[in-house]
Amino acid sequence: MTNRITGLNSGLDTESLITALTQNYKTRVDKQTGGQTRLSWKQDIWKSTNKNIVSFYNGKLSDMRFSTAFNKKTSKASSNAVSITTGENAMISSSTVSKTSLAKAAYLTGNKITKDGSDELATKGTKMSELGITEETTISFKMGKDGAEALNITIGPNDDMNDLVSKLNSATTDNGLGLTANYDEKQGRLYIASEKTGEENAFTVDTSTSAAALSILGINTDELEQASQYQEAEDAELVMNGVSYTSASNTFEINGLSISINSSTNEEFTITTSNDTSGIYDMVKEYLSQYNSLIQKLDTLYNADKADKYDILTSDQKDEMTEDEISDWNTKIKSGLLAKDSTLYNVIQALKESMQKGFEVTDANGKTSTMYLSTFGINTKGYFEAEENERGLYHIDGDEDDDYSKANADKLAAAIASDPDAVASFFTQLSREVYGKLGDLMKGSQYSSAYTVYEDKLMASQYSDYNTQISKAEEALEKKQDYYYSKFAAMEKALSKINSSSSSLGSMLG
C-alpha cells in the first residue's frame, strides 16, 4: 500500500480530491454490496415463505387425503356413570347398559399399634424393638388373584415405622405386583392397599409365619377379616346388551369404544354412537383456514410494490439518516422483493387452480356428478367486493364465525349430515390434487433442495459470486486510490524541494 500523506505543502485537501476521483470505483463496490444485501434479504423472505408453504403441506391438507380422516364418530351416554372415547373402528349403534360397578383394590386397615407394655401409640419414628420385635423378621404377602406370587420384606429391631412403610412401598414380585402403604401416627394404624385395582392385583397377608410380628403390627388378615377391616379386591363390571364384561381397571375396550366407569349403578341407560358431523365440519373449516392464511400471505407478497425503485442504502447515506428513516426505507425494499416474482406466481396459481377444480362424486343415491367447493356453499368474495389480497379467501356459507357468510344457508353442514361419504369423497380428491401440485413444485432439482419451492441452491451460489465481485471491486478501488495517493505524494515532495530552495535563496539575498 502506498504511503498516504496529506497536502502539507500544497495546502490541498487530498482526501476529498481522491474520494471524488475514485467515486466511480466506490460506486461499483456499493453496487455489489447492495446487490448481495438485497439477495440476502430475498433469501430470508423465501425461507420464511417456504416454511409457511411446507407447514400447510403437512397440515390438514395431508390428513384429508385419506378417507379415514372423515371416519369421525361420537358417542354419548344417557348417564354420567360412564365416560366414552370413540375410536375409528367404532360402529354406528345404540347399546343398553344395565349395570356398572367400580373396580376395587384390596385394602387393609390395621389395628392400633402401641408401644410394648403400654397404651402409647407408636409414632413414625418408633423402632420395632420398642414394639416388641427384637429380632429380624420376614413378613410375607400372597399376591395376585390366586395368591400364587410371594412378596417378602424383612424388618429388624432398629427399623422404625418409616422404614417399614418404605420397604412395603418399594417391594415387588417378579411380575411387578406391588403394594402401597402408609402409617397414620394420629390414628396409630398401618394402612396397606394393592398398588392397582382388580382381582389380579389382590393381596393377603401370609399368616403362616411371623404371627407374633403381624399381631404387633396389627395386620393379621385372619383376624381383620372378621372385623371388616379388610376389603377384598374386585374387578370392575359392565353389563352391556346383556353381556357381562370385567376389567381389573375401570376402563373397557369394547368394539371400538373406550368406556370408563365413573360410578357404580344398576340403573339402565344407553350409549349411542353416530357420525360426528361437527368433527368433519370442523376439519374442513380448519383446512380452509390454513389455506386462507397461506394464500393471503402469498398474495400480499406478490401484489406489493416492486422493490426495484429503492436502492440499498450505502454507509454514507445511512450516516445522514435517523434509525427510523433507515428502518422504513429497508422495510419498503423487503416488502417488495417478491413482487411479481415468477416462482411465487407459479405457487399461487397452482393453489388457486387446484381449489377451483371439480371432481366426480357418487352420492348416496348412486348418482355421479361433478362437484366443486361451491357445491357445498364454499366460495370467495366477488372481485370488486374483496380487497386485493383477500380475493382468494374462501368463506363457508352459514359459518357462525364469518360475518360475511353466516347469514347464508349452511350447505356444508347439510351435506355432511345427509351424505358424509360424498363429502369425504370430494375433499379427499381435492386434497390429493392440491397436495400433488405443491409436491411437484417442491421436488428437488439442480437449483433447489427438496421440499423447497424456490431456487435456494442457485441463490446460495449467487451469494458466493457476490463475495468474489465485492473483493474485486474493493481491490480495484484500493488500487486506484493508491495510484492517486502516489501522484499527490510526488507532487508534495516536489513542492517541498521548491519551498526549500526558495528559503535558501531568500537567506542568501538577506
MARVEX-300154 format. One record per residue: x negated, y negated, z negated of N, C-alpha, C in turn. Coordinates in steps of 0.02 Angstrom, whole numbers, plus 32768, in hexadecimal, padded with zeros to 4 digits. Each point is the difference from the previous one (the first is absolute). Example, Ala and Ser with C-alpha at 12.3 -4.5 7.8 and 13.67 -1.06 7.14 Angstrom:
MARVEX-300154
7D6C811C7E7A802D7FC580007FD37FC48000 80127FCB80247FD67FC57FFD80277FC97FDB 
//
This chain:
MARVEX-300154
7FD6803C8000802A7FC480007FD47FC28000 80137FCF80297FDB7FC2800580057FD87FBF 7FC87FDF7FEE80007FD57FC5802D7FC4800D 80357FF87FD980327FCD800E7FF47FC27FD4 7FDF7FCD801E7FF47FC27FDC802F7FCA801A 80117FD17FD5802E7FCB80137FDB7FC4801C 80277FCD80197FE27FC780237FE17FCC7FD1 7FC980117FE27FDF7FD27FD27FE17FC58024 7FE5800B803D7FDF7FCB8025802F7FDD8031 802E8028801D802D7FE28032803B7FDD7FE1 801280177FC2803C7FE57FDF8040801D801C 7FFA8033802A803C801F801E801E80347FD1 804280088003802380357FDB7FFE803F802B 7FC880237FFB7FF58039802C803280387FF4 801780097FC0803180357FF1803F7FF68028 801A7FC28000803D7FF180247FF68006804B 7FC77FE980187FF2800480477FFD80488019 7FDE802B7FD97FF980468014804380247FFA 80287FEF7FCD8042801D7FFA802A7FF0803D 7FFC7FC1801880267FEC803B7FE68023803E 7FBD800580067FE2801E803B800E804B8005 800C80217FC6800C80498000804A80127FF2 802C7FCF80078047800B7FF0801F80388029 7FED80028041801D8034802B7FED80467FE7 7FC380077FE67FEA80417FE6802580107FBF 800B7FCC7FD6802680097FC280488014800F 801C7FE38034804580108014800580498014 7FCC801B80218001804680138000802D7FC3 7FDA7FED7FCC7FFF80277FC280467FFF7FE0 801D7FC37FFC80427FF87FE2803580288026 7FF9800180438030802480287FFD804B7FF3 7FC4801D7FFB7FF980477FF3801580117FB8 7FEE7FD57FD08014800B7FBA804B7FFC7FF8 801E7FCD802180487FF87FFE8024803B8020 7FE580198038801E803A80217FFF803D7FD3 7FC9800A7FDC7FFB80397FD380317FF97FC5 80067FC37FE6802F7FF47FC98047800D8017 80117FE9803B8043800B801C800E804B8008 7FCE80238018800680488009800980237FBD 7FDA7FEB7FCE8005801D7FBD80467FF77FE3 801C7FC4800880437FF37FE88033802B8025 7FF580088041802E802980287FFD80497FEA 7FC480187FF07FF980447FE6802780097FBF 7FFB7FCF7FD4802380047FBF804C8002800A 80187FD6802E80497FFE800C80178042801F 7FD9801A802D80128040801F7FFF80397FCC 7FCF7FFF7FD47FFC80347FCC803F7FFF7FD5 80157FC47FEB803C7FF97FD7803E80158027 80047FEC803F80398011802A8003804B800C 7FC7801D800E7FFE8048800D801480277FC2 7FED7FE77FC5801380207FC1804C80007FF9 80207FCA801280497FFC7FFE802080318030 7FE38007803C801B802D80327FF980497FE9 7FC680127FE57FF580447FE8802E800F7FC4 800B7FCF7FD6802D80097FC68046800F8019 80177FDD80328042800D801E800280458020 7FCB801180227FF9804080238006803B7FCF 7FE37FF87FC5800080367FCE80397FFB7FCE 802C7FCE800880367FF67FD1803F80278012 803A7FE17FFA803F8021800F800280198048 7FDD7FDE802D7FFE801580467FE880488005 7FCB80107FDC7FE580448001803180327FE1 801F7FEE7FC9802E802D7FDE803C8012802B 801A7FCE8023803F800880247FFA80288041 7FC3801380127FF7802A803C801C80467FF6 800A80137FC1801580447FF0804880007FE6 802780308019804780037FEC8008800D7FB6 7FCD801F7FE08005800E7FB880057FC07FD7 7FE87FC9801C80047FC07FDC80487FEB7FF7 802D801B802B80467FED7FFC802A80337FDA 7FDF80357FE8802380337FD880077FE97FB8 801C7FC67FF880077FE47FBD804480137FE3 7FFE801D7FC4803D80137FDE7FFF7FE57FB9 803A7FFA7FE480057FE77FBB8032802C7FDA 7FF480077FBF802C80297FD780187FD87FC4 803E800D7FEE801E7FDF7FC6802280337FD4 7FFB7FF67FBE8023802B7FD080367FD77FDE 803980217FF280377FDD7FDE7FF77FFE7FB5 7FC580137FE97FF17FFF7FB87FB87FE87FF7 7FF37FE17FC77FBD7FEA7FEF7FD680387FE1 801C803C7FFF7FDD80387FE17FC380168028 7FFF7FEC80417FC78013802A7FE97FC4802A 7FC1800380167FE47FD180317FE98029803B 80077FE5803D7FF38028803C7FD17FDB802F 7FCF8025801A7FD57FE88037800E802C803C 800F7FE1803980138025803C7FC58009802E 7FF1803E80127FC98010802D801780018049 7FD08005802E800F80008047802C803B8014 7FF780397FDE8024803D8014804280097FDC 80167FCF7FDB804080057FDD803980058033 803380277FEE80398009802C80387FCF7FEE 80257FEB8033803C7FD87FF38032802E7FDD 80127FEE7FC2802A802E7FDA801E7FDE7FC3 802F80247FE0801D7FEC7FC08000803C7FD3 7FE07FFA7FC67FF880397FD2801F7FF07FBD 801880357FDE801F7FF87FBE7FD2801A7FCA 7FF27FD67FCE7FD780147FC7802E80087FC4 7FFC803B7FDF802C800E7FC77FDC80007FBE 7FBD800180027FDB80007FC17FB97FE6800A 7FE97FD97FD07FB97FEE7FFC7FEA80067FB8 7FC5801B7FF57FE480017FBC7FB67FF28005 7FE87FD77FD37FBB7FEA80017FD180377FE7 7FC48001801D7FCC802D7FE87FE87FE87FBC 7FEB80307FD77FE67FEE7FBE7FBB801F7FF6 7FD77FDE7FDA7FC0801C7FEB800980237FBE 7FDB80347FF37FFF801F7FBE7FE67FCC7FCE 80217FFA7FC77FF07FCA7FD18004801A7FB9 7FC97FF77FDC7FFD80187FBB7FF77FC57FD0 802C7FFC7FCF7FFA7FCE7FCB7FE980247FC1 7FC47FF27FE97FE380237FC8801F7FEC7FBD 7FF4802B7FCE80137FEE7FBB7FD07FCC7FE5 80137FE27FC97FD47FCE7FE37FBF801F7FE7 7FC97FDB800C7FBE80187FED7FE87FD87FC4 7FF080237FCA7FE97FDF7FC37FBB801A7FED 7FDD7FD67FDB7FBE80157FE9800780397FCE 7FCE802A7FFE8001803D7FD7800E7FF07FB6 8035801E7FE780107FF87FB980227FC07FEE 801A7FDA803280227FC07FF080397FF48032 80267FCB7FF280357FEC802E7FEA7FC8802E 7FC07FED7FFD7FE67FC780287FFB80168049 80217FD8802B7FFE801080487FBA7FF7801C 7FEF802C802E7FBF7FFA80217FFE7FC3802E 7FC77FE280067FF67FC8802F7FDB801A803D 7FF77FD580327FDB8015803C7FB880107FF0 7FE67FE37FC97FBA800D7FEE7FF880387FCD 8037801E7FEB7FFB80377FCF7FDE803D801F 7FCE801A7FDD7FDB803A8019802680417FF1 7FF180338028802180407FF77FF2801D7FBA 7FC47FF37FE77FEE801B7FBE802D7FE37FCA 80187FC2800A802D7FE17FCF8045801F8002 800E802280388041802080077FFF80487FE8 7FC4801C7FF77FFB80457FEA7FE3802E8034 7FEA7FE580397FE0802980347FB57FF97FF5 7FE280347FE77FBA7FFC7FE97FCF8024802D 8017801E80367FD38022802F80197FF68047 7FD4800E803080137FF98047803C802D800E 80317FE38022803E8024800D80157FF58049 80158034802180187FFB8045804C80008001 801B7FCF802180497FFB8008800F80108048 802E802E800B800F8018804480487FF08013 80097FF2804180427FF3801B800C802F803B 803D8018800680148027803A80207FD08033 7FE38000803C80147FCE803280248021803B 802C7FDA801F80248017803B804280207FEF 8027800F80338043801A7FF6800180417FD8 7FD0802C800E7FFD80407FDE7FCB80017FC9 7FE07FC87FF37FCD7FFD7FCC7FC380288012 7FF3800880417FCA802C80167FBC7FDF7FFC 7FFF7FBE7FFD7FBF7FDD7FFE7FF27FE87FB9 7FC07FFE7FF07FEC7FEC7FBC7FDD7FBD8001 800F7FD77FCE7FDC7FC17FF67FE87FFF7FB7 7FBF7FFB7FF67FE380047FBE7FDA7FC07FEE 80057FEC7FC17FD57FCA7FE67FE380177FBE 7FC67FE87FF07FDF80127FC17FF77FC17FD6 801480047FC17FF77FC87FD27FD680177FC5 7FDB7FD17FE27FD780107FC680107FD27FC5 7FE3800D7FC7800F7FD97FC47FF27FB58007 7FCE7FEF802B7FED7FB9800780287FDB8035 802A80248025802C7FDF803180387FDC7FDB 80127FC58019803A7FDE7FE2803C8006802F 80377FE17FEF803D800680287FF77FE38046 7FD97FCA80057FF17FE480437FDD8033802B 7FD080257FE47FDB80338025802F80378017 802E80137FD4803180348012802A7FEB803C 80197FC27FFD802A7FE780377FD87FFC8041 7FC27FE87FFB7FD57FFB803C7FF480448020 7FF380327FD67FF48044801B8040801C8020 80397FF37FE2803F8018801D800D7FDF8044 7FF07FC08006800E7FDB803E7FD080128038 7FC480157FF07FCE800D80337FFC80498016 801C802D7FDA7FFB80478010803080128039 7FEA802E802C802B801980367FF3804A800A 8030802280207FF6804680137FDA80028042 7FEF803D80157FDC8008804080297FE5803A 804180017FFB802C7FE8803680177FB87FF6 7FE27FDE7FCF800C7FB97FF7803B7FEE7FD5 801F80307FDE80377FEF7FD27FE37FDE7FC2 80237FCD7FE87FE67FDB7FC680377FE77FD2 7FEA7FDE7FCC802D7FE67FCD7FF57FB57FF6 80307FDF7FE37FF67FBC7FE7801280007FB7 7FD87FDE7FD8800B80017FB87FF77FBB7FE2 80207FF57FC77FF97FC17FDB800D800E7FB6 7FDA7FDD7FD5800E80057FB880197FBC7FE9 803C80007FE3801F7FC47FE67FF47FFF7FB4 7FD17FD87FE97FEE80027FBA80367FE17FD3 802B7FD6801E80387FE57FD8803280377FEE 800B802D8030802E80387FF47FDC803D7FE4 7FBE800280097FD980397FE9800D803F8028 80107FF8804080128039802A7FD58001803F 7FF1803D80177FDD800B8040803480118035 7FFC7FDD8038802F800B80377FD9801D803C 80198037801C7FDF802080398034800E8036 7FEE7FEF803E802D800D80397FD8801E8039 80238025802B7FDF8017803D7FF37FC4802D 7FC9800380257FEA7FC6802880327FEF8036 80228033801A80317FF68035804180227FEE 80367FEB80218042801E7FF3800680438023 803480267FED800F803E80227FE6803D7FDC 80238038800D7FF0803E7FDE7FBA8019800F 7FE87FF3803D7FBE801880137FC87FDD7FDA 80117FC97FDE7FCE7FDA7FD9800C80077FB5 8029802F7FEC801380087FB97FC580167FD5 80097FFA7FBF7FCE80197FD1802380177FBF 7FDF802D7FDE801280107FBB7FBF80097FDA 80047FFA7FBE7FC4800A7FD67FF8804B7FF3 7FC48019800B7FF180467FF27FF780097FB4 8032801E7FE1800080067FB77FDE80407FE7 7FE48026802F7FE1803F7FEC7FBD7FF67FDF 7FE37FC380087FC07FF07FDF80057FBD7FDE 7FD47FF57FD07FFA7FC07FDD80437FE87FE3 8026802C7FE580427FEF7FE57FFB7FCB7FC9 7FCD80067FD67FF97FD07FC87FF47FBA801A 7FD37FF980327FF07FBE801C803D7FE38023 8026802B8023803C7FE8802380327FE57FCE 800780227FC8802F7FEA7FCD7FEA7FBE7FE2 7FBD7FF97FF37FE57FC27FE4800E7FC68030 7FF9800C804280097FCB803380497FF98014 802C802A7FE480487FF8800B801680138046 7FDC802D80228012800E8046800B804B800C 801980237FD0801180478008804480048023 800080128040803F7FFF8026803380327FE7 7FE980377FE4802F80307FE5802B7FE07FCA 7FE17FD57FD980257FDE7FCA80297FC5801D 7FE17FDB802E80207FC28018803C800D802C 800180388025803A800F8029803F80057FD6 7FF8801B7FC5803980077FD3801A7FBC7FE9 7FD37FCF7FFF80147FBE7FE8800F7FD0803A 8008801B803E800F7FD8803B7FCC7FCA800C 7FC1800F7FEC7FCB7FCF800B7FD68012803E 8015803380237FDE8014803D80328001803A 7FF27FD78033802B7FFC803B7FE080288038 8023803080197FE5802980367FFF7FDA8042 7FD08012802C7FFC7FE28042803A8018802B 801A7FD4802A80368012802D7FF27FE48045 8014802580337FFC7FE78045803A7FD1800D 7FF57FD2802E80377FD78018802D802B802C 80407FF08000802F8026802A802C7FD08028 800B8012803F802C7FDA802B802D80328024 80417FF97FF7802F802B802380207FD78038 7FF08013803F80197FDA8039802080308032 803D7FF080138027802A802D800480487FE6 800480067FBD800880427FE17FC080267FF6 7FC77FE580177FC080237FFA7FD87FDF7FC8 7FE4802A7FD37FD97FE67FC87FB67FFE8013 7FE27FC57FF77FB97FF7800C7FDE7FEE7FBE 7FC4801B7FF57FDB7FEF7FC37FBB7FE58013 7FE57FD67FD37FBF7FE2800D7FDF7FF07FBD 7FBE800A7FFD7FDB7FF07FC380007FB57FF4 80037FD9803680057FB77FF980487FEC800C 800E7FC07FFF80447FE8800B800C7FED8049 7FD48016802D80077FF08046800880408029 802F7FFE802F800F8039802B7FF67FEB8049 7FE0802B80277FFA7FF68048802F80308023 80387FE6801A8033802B801C80167FE58044 7FF28026803480197FF180447FF17FB88016 7FC37FEA7FF57FEC7FBD8018800F7FC97FCE 801F80107FC7800F7FCF7FCD7FD2800B7FC3 7FE97FCA7FE37FDD80037FC1802F7FE47FCB 8019802D7FD680337FED7FCF7FE280007FBA 80017FC77FDF7FE57FFA7FBC803A7FF97FCE 8000802A7FCD80357FFD7FCE7FEF7FC97FCD 80307FD47FF57FF87FCA7FCF802180107FBD 803580288003802480117FC280268041800B 8011801F7FC9802680408003804A7FF18001 80258026802A80487FF780048021803E801D 803E800B7FEC80288035801E80397FE4802A 7FFE7FBE800980337FDF80297FEE8005804A 8030801280277FF4800B80487FF77FBE8025 7FD07FFF802F7FF77FC5802A7FE580168044 7FFE7FD280307FEA801180447FC07FDB8013 7FDA8020802D7FC57FE2801F800D7FFF804B 7FFF7FC4801E80107FF880477FC27FE88025 7FEF802280367FC77FED802A801A7FEC8045 7FEC7FC5801880187FE680407FC87FDB8024 800C7FEE803E7FCE7FD980257FF77FBC7FDF 7FC07FEC7FFA7FF17FC07FE17FFF7FCA8036 803C7FE7801080057FCF80367FDA7FBF7FF0 80017FEE7FC17FDD7FC27FED7FB480098006 7FE8803D7FF37FB8800D80067FE97FFA8048 8028801B80307FEF7FFA804780037FB78015 80347FDD7FEA80087FB980107FC47FD87FE8 7FEC800C7FC27FC87FDB7FE27FBF800E8025 7FF7803D80187FC3801180257FFD7FDA8042 80377FFF802580037FDB803F7FF47FB57FF3 80207FE77FCC7FF97FB97FEE7FB77FF07FEF 7FDF802C7FDB7FBA7FF47FED7FD38002803E 800F802E802E7FD98003803E80067FBE8027 803D7FE88007800B7FC280247FDF7FC57FDD 800080017FBE7FDE7FCC7FDA7FB58000800E 7FE2803B80017FB98006800F7FF17FEA8047 802C8013802F7FF77FEB804680057FB48006 80347FE47FE2800A7FB780047FC57FDA7FE4 7FE680177FC87FC77FDF7FE17FC48000802F 7FF4803980207FC68004802D800A7FD6803F 803A80078020800A7FDE804080007FB47FF7 80187FE87FC77FFF7FB87FF37FB87FE67FF8 7FD680277FDF7FBA7FEC7FF87FDD7FFF8045 800F803280297FE08004804280187FC7802D 80417FF37FFF801A7FC980297FE47FBC7FEA 7FF97FF77FBF7FE57FC17FE67FB97FF68018 7FD8803480007FBB7FFA80197FFF7FF3804B 802C802280257FFF7FFA8049801B7FBC8018 80327FE67FDE80207FC280157FDF7FC17FE4 7FCB80067FDA7FDF7FC77FE27FDD7FD58036 7FF17FC27FEE7FDA7FD5802E7FBA801D8008 7FE97FFF803E7FBE801D800D7FC97FDA7FDB 7FCE80257FEB7FC97FE37FD97FCB7FE1802C 8007800880437FCB7FE9802D7FF57FB57FFD 80337FDA7FEF7FF97FB880007FDD7FE67FC2 7FF0802D7FD27FDC7FEC7FC47FBB80217FFF 7FCC7FD77FFC7FBC801A7FFD7FED800F7FB8 7FD580327FF87FE5800F7FBE7FD67FC57FE8 800B7FEB7FC37FDC7FC67FE67FB5800E7FF8 7FD77FD080127FB980067FF47FF07FE87FB9 7FC4800E7FEA7FEC7FEA7FBD80017FB47FFA 7FED7FDE803780017FB6800080477FE67FFA 802F8020802380467FEA7FFD801D800D7FBA 7FEE80387FE28019800F7FBD7FE87FCD7FCD 7FC37FE6800B7FE47FCF7FD1802A7FC17FFD 80257FF3803580287FC28004804A800C7FEF 8011803D7FE8804680107FF2800880177FB7 803D7FFB7FE7801080197FBC800C804C8005 800180217FC6800C80487FFF80458011801B 80327FD67FEF8044800C801880047FF9804C 7FDD7FCF801B80007FF580487FE0803C8024 7FCA80187FE37FDD803B801D802E803D7FFF 8022800B7FC6802C80397FF8803A7FFD8031 801F7FC5800880387FF8802E7FEA800E8048 7FC67FE780127FE6800A80447FF4804A800E 7FE080227FD07FF1804780098040802A8003 80327FEC7FD880408024800180227FFC8044 7FFB7FC58020801D7FF880437FDF802F8031 7FBF80087FF97FDC802D802D801480487FF3 7FFE80147FC1800E80467FEF804780158013 80307FD37FF680468012800E800C800B804A 7FD57FE6802B800B800680487FD1802E8024 7FD780267FDB7FCE802A8020801D803B8027 803D80167FED802080378025803A7FE7802B 80067FBE800880357FE480297FF980188048 8037801B801B8003801980457FCA8035800E 7FEB80237FCC7FCE80358007801F803C8024 7FDF80198033801C80368029800780417FD9 7FD1800F7FD58004803D7FD8803B7FFC7FD0 80097FC77FE080387FF77FD2804280048027 80017FE5803B803C8003802B80148048800E 7FCE802A800E800F8046800F801F80247FC4 7FE87FEF7FC3801C801E7FC480497FEA7FF6 800B7FBF800780437FE47FF78031801F8032 7FEB8003803F802D801B8034800E80497FF4 7FCE80267FEC800A80487FF38035800A7FC9 7FFB7FD87FCB803080057FC980477FEC8017 80057FC7802180427FE680128022802C8035 7FD980178030801E802B8034801780427FE3 7FDA801B7FD2801380407FE080417FF87FD8 80057FC87FDD803B7FF47FD6803F7FF4802A 7FF77FEA803E803A7FF2802C8016803D8028 7FDB80367FFA800C803B8029803E80267FE8 80218023802F8039802A7FEF7FEC80497FFF 802580297FD97FF080467FF98040802A8005 7FF9803B801E8039802D8008800F80237FBD 803E7FFA7FE98015801D7FC0804180258009 8004803C7FE4803F8027800180227FF87FBD 803F7FE8800280247FF27FC18021803F7FE6 80247FF87FC9801F80397FDD80358022802C 801B7FDD80318033801C802D7FE28021803D 7FBD800180037FDF802080397FF67FD2803C 80127FC17FF97FF97FD080377FBB7FE17FFE 7FDE7FFF803A7FBD7FE3800580047FBC8022 7FDF7FCF7FE180007FBC801D7FBE7FDE7FEE 7FF27FCA80237FC47FD97FF2800F7FCD7FCA 7FD980027FCB800B7FD27FC87FC57FD17FF8 80107FC57FE87FCE7FCC7FF480077FE87FB8 7FD27FD77FE980077FE37FBD80427FDB7FFB 80147FE08035803E7FD97FFF803D802D7FF5 7FFA804180138037802F7FF4801180037FB6 7FCE7FF67FD7800980047FB780047FBA7FE1 800E7FCD802980087FBD7FE57FBF7FE07FEB 7FC9801380217FBE7FE57FEF7FE87FD6803B 7FFC7FBF7FF77FF17FD280377FD17FC87FEA 7FE37FDE80327FDA7FC37FF3802E7FC4800A 7FEC7FC77FE880267FC2800C7FFA7FED804A 802D7FD480167FFB7FE780447FC27FD58009 7FE87FFA803E7FC17FDD800E80017FB97FE5 80357FDC800D80047FBA7FEB80197FF87FB8 801580377FE4801A7FFF7FBC7FC880097FCC 7FCA802180157FCB80107FD17FC47FD38009 7FD97FF87FCA7FC07FDD80057FD1802A802B 7FCD7FDE801B7FD4802180307FE480427FE7 7FE880017FC27FE0803D7FE78030802E7FDB 80417FF480088032802B7FE1802C80228034 7FEF7FF7803F802A801D80357FFB804B8005 7FCB801C7FE47FF780488004801880257FC2 801E7FDC7FD18015801F7FC1804580218007 8008803B7FE280408024800480297FF67FC1 80417FFB800A80317FF77FCA803380388003 8012801B7FC6803280357FFB80447FE17FF0 8030800C802C80437FE77FF2801A801D7FBE 801A7FD47FD5801C80167FC17FCD80067FC8 7FC17FF0800E7FCD80037FCC800B7FC87FCE 800F80127FC380117FCF7FCD7FC67FD17FF0 7FC38015800F7FC57FD77FF17FEE7FD08039 8026800280367FF17FD7803B80397FCF800C 7FF47FC17FF180347FCD800880187FFA8047 7FD5800F803080127FF98046803480338017 7FFA803E7FE780298036801B802E80227FCD 80007FEA7FC2802680257FCD804C7FFD8009 80187FCF802580487FFA800A801A80318035 7FD4801E80268013802E8036800F80467FE4 802580278027800F80457FEC7FC080298000 7FF9802B7FCE7FC280277FF7800480408029 7FEA7FFB803F8003803A802D7FCE80377FEB 7FC77FEB7FE67FCD80317FEC801A802C7FC7 801C7FE17FCD801A80267FC78038802F8016 802B7FE7802D8037802980197FE6803C8028 7FCD7FF580287FE3803680287FDF80357FD4 7FDD7FEA7FCC7FE0802F7FD28034802A7FDC 80387FE17FED803580247FDC80238032802C 800B7FED80408027802B802C7FD680338026 7FC37FEE80117FD7802D80297FB57FF67FF0 7FEA80157FC67FBA7FF57FEC7FCE8021802E 80138038801F7FD28022802E7FF17FD6803D 80337FDD801A7FF67FD5803A7FD27FC57FEF 800A7FE57FC57FD47FC97FE97FB980197FFA 7FF7803B7FE37FBD801D7FF87FE0800C8043 8027801A80317FE6800D80427FE77FC08022 80277FCB7FFB7FEC7FC180207FC07FE47FE1 7FFF7FFC7FBE7FC77FDF7FDF7FC0802A8001 8006804280037FC3802780087FE27FF58046 802C7FFB80337FE77FF380447FE27FBA8004 80217FCF7FE27FE77FBC80017FBC7FFC7FDD 7FFB80207FC77FC27FFD7FD97FC780218026 800E803880207FCB802280267FE97FD5803B 802F7FDC801E7FEE7FD480387FD27FC87FE9 80137FDE7FCA7FD87FC87FE67FBC801A7FE8 800280387FDC7FC3801E7FE57FD080148038 801C801D80357FD6801580387FE17FC58024 80277FCB800B7FE57FC580237FC87FDF7FD7 800B7FF97FBF7FCB7FE37FD67FC3802E7FFE 800D80417FFD7FC880307FFF7FD57FFA803D 80217FF7803A7FDA7FF8803F7FD47FC27FFE 801A7FCB7FE37FD97FC17FFC7FC780047FCE 8004802F7FD17FCD80057FCB7FCE8038800D 8002801E803C7FCF803380107FBB7FE18007 7FCD80237FE87FBC7FE780057FE97FFE8048 7FD27FD3800F7FE47FF980437FB87FE97FFB 7FE37FF1803A7FBB7FE680017FFA7FBE7FDB 80377FDB7FFE7FFE7FBD7FE380267FFA7FBD 802480357FED80287FFB7FC27FFD80417FD9 80077FFA7FBE8000803B7FD48046801E7FFE 8005803E7FE6804180207FF8802A7FD87FCE 80428002800B80307FDB7FD67FF27FB58000 7FEA7FE780397FF07FB98008801D7FE88042 802A7FCD7FFF801F7FE8803E7FD57FCE8025 7FCD7FE47FDF7FD67FCF80217FB9801B800B 7FD97FDE80287FBD801980137FCC7FEC7FCB 800380247FC87FD37FF07FC87FB7800F8010 7FF3803580257FBB801080137FE37FCB802D 80277FEA80327FE97FCC802E7FF27FBF7FDB 802C7FEE7FD17FF67FC37FD97FC080037FD6 7FF3803B7FE37FC380087FD87FC27FF7802C 8004801A803E7FC97FF8802F7FF77FB78013 80397FDE800B7FFD7FB980127FE37FD67FC7 801180137FC37FE47FDC7FC67FB580077FFD 7FE8803C800E7FB8800D80027FDF7FD88038 80217FFB80397FE57FD980387FF87FB67FED 80307FE77FD97FFC7FBB7FE97FC17FF47FD7 7FEF80317FD67FC27FF97FD87FC47FF5802D 7FFE802680377FC87FF9802F80017FBB8021 803B7FEA801780067FC080227FF17FC67FD1 801680067FC17FF17FCB7FCE7FB67FFB7FF4 7FDE80397FFA7FB780007FF57FDC7FDF803B 80168010803C7FE07FE2803C800C7FB48002 803D7FEC7FF080117FB880027FD97FDA7FCA 7FFA801E7FC57FDA7FE07FCB7FB57FFC8011 7FE8803380207FB9800180157FF37FCB8034 802E7FF8802F7FF97FCD803480027FBA7FE2 802D7FF67FCF80057FBF7FDE7FC07FF07FDB 7FE680307FDC7FC37FF47FD97FC57FF2802F 7FFE802480377FC97FF7803080027FB9801E 803D7FE9801180077FBE801D7FF07FCA7FCC 8016800B7FC27FEF7FD07FCA7FB57FFC7FF6 7FE0803980007FB680017FF87FDE7FDA8038 801C8008803D7FE37FDC803A80027FB57FF5 803A7FE77FEC80067FB77FF77FD87FE87FC3 7FFF80287FCC7FD87FEC7FC67FB67FFB8012 7FE8802E802B7FBA7FFE80157FF27FC18029 80307FED802B7FF77FC380297FFE7FC27FD4 802F7FFD7FD180017FC57FD37FC27FFF7FD3 7FEA803A7FEC7FC380037FD77FC47FE68025 7FFA801180427FC97FE8802980047FB48008 803E7FE7800780097FB880067FEB7FDD7FC0 8013801C7FC87FEF7FE27FC07FB480007FF6 7FE1803480177FB780057FFA7FDE7FCB802A 801A7FF7803E7FE37FCD802C800A7FBA7FE4 803B7FF47FE5800E7FBF7FE27FD47FF47FC4 7FF180347FDD7FD47FF97FC57FBA7FEA8015 7FE8801D80367FBD7FEC801980007FB88017 80357FED802480047FBA801880027FD07FC5 802880127FCE80047FD47FC57FBE7FFC7FDC 7FDC80377FFE7FBF80017FE07FCD7FD58025 8001800580447FD27FD7802980107FB77FF9 803F7FF07FFD80157FB97FF97FE97FE47FBE 800380287FCD7FEA7FE97FBE7FB57FF58000 7FDB802B80217FB77FF880037FEC7FC18026 80217FF580397FF27FC4802880117FC17FD9 803680027FDB80137FC67FD97FCC7FF17FCB 7FE480337FE37FCD7FF77FCC7FC17FE1801E 7FED8014803C7FC47FE7802180087FB68013 803C7FEF8013800C7FBB8015800E7FD27FC5 800180207FC580087FD97FC380427FE07FFD 
//
